[in-house]
Amino acid sequence: MTDKMLKFVKIGQQTPPKRDVSNRKDDFKEIYDDFIKQKAQEQSSRCSQCGVPFCQVHCPLSNNIPDWLKLTAEGRLKEAYELSQSTNNMPEVCGRICPQDRLCEGNCVIEQSGHGTVTIGSVEKYITDNAWEKGWVKPIEVKYEKDQSVGIIGAGPAGLAAAEQLRKNGYKITVYDRYDRAGGLLIYGIPNFKLEKHVVERRTKLLKDGGIEFVQNFEVGKDATLDQLRKKHDAILIATGVYKAREINLLGNDLENIFPAMDFLTASNKKGLGDKVDLFDKGILNAEGKDVVVIGGGDTAMDCVRTAVRQKAKSVKCLYRRDRENMPGSAREVANAEEEGIEFVWLTSPKEFKGTNKIEKLIVDQIQLGEPDDSGRRKPQVKEGSEFEIKADMVIKALGFDPEDLPHLFDSKALQVTKWGTLKTNFDTMETNLNGVFAAGDIVRGASLVVWAIKDGRDAAFSIKNYLENNELKKTKVA
């Protein structure tokens, strides 16, 4: 092992090169170039193969990171891919968009010792993209299809992960989704410069080629009730995510050109996919030539500010009520945004939107941080008499997401929800109060990371499999 690994003392940390800022600001292509094989092997060889792999411990999927880094360092790329995909249904997605600085890489032992983390995400992306190029990624082959079906509501990461796992076990799978393409936030929420859409589309095509049926433009509660789907399938998984934008109720909130983040990002992503988007084409959901202000400090806010730059905004500011150290978003994304010319206005909170018909400016309070709140972060407090103005032609609210109006959305009054509006489930089985109806992802845990959604989808698939097997066993005993 020492011939191939433990080279972190001799070899420095290196990430794939970023495209030059002046070039990348002009398009929506991914900003990181790919590793070449030699560099992927070299960077993998920096892994210390520590006895307690904290990278794996802090990965929601418990990916076998040290093992596939060792295989990569040895040039055994097919084995590295097979090991990577054994615990992750979308390693090429996670390699691109996971906040590795908060998860695996942020807890790397050699990072803690001052040698610079192993660039885990970049290697994960490389070995999976290489596997696609080599033709190693194959559709599911079901030898014996079972006479039981599962209906999955939502084609985002949780739903897709569960669909794949259940299909591998031979079940008939139908995925229902309200949008015209599968992928959920991976398609319409995350910009191309972080995740190009062909990456998602080839994954969903693979699932279709494996016999999973997708029913698009289908709204549960409108095109069919939840009860109707329960009669059609032997089990149901609800994996719709959370899409309702959190509001900031200020004076002037009804002015024009104030938008939720998802409206802005969806319009941009649809244009990138070649769709006709009237509100974009008319200049309404288009930042070109405008002074744009984004309110929020998470990854969605970073997606918005960086999208606005690429749409040729006149200026882009990000208002956040805490300081840089207390931002919830990825530090890497903040750094990318700063490189691209976004101005961060730290410790500020909007007080009022002002304008005649359209937004013209914001009245903003300065903030000071007090004692830690329940989240452990210092609580923002308004400085008296500190208000000032910021000019704005367009305001984007990126304050997070809440569940939609459940259970009414599904026309199922019996479906229980928590006080936060998320679905109430059994923690062990992920089953709701309705027999045979399970739930996974953000619709249970609240707005979270893609990697957690994949984890939840895999866990739900395991529970659904147990449920269906127990039902078959009961039928056999009765017979």
Summary of the structure (lengths in Angstrom):
residues: 479
radius of gyration: 23.4
end to end distance: 56.9
largest distance: 77.9
contacts: 1644
relative contact order: 0.12
helix: 37%
strand: 17%
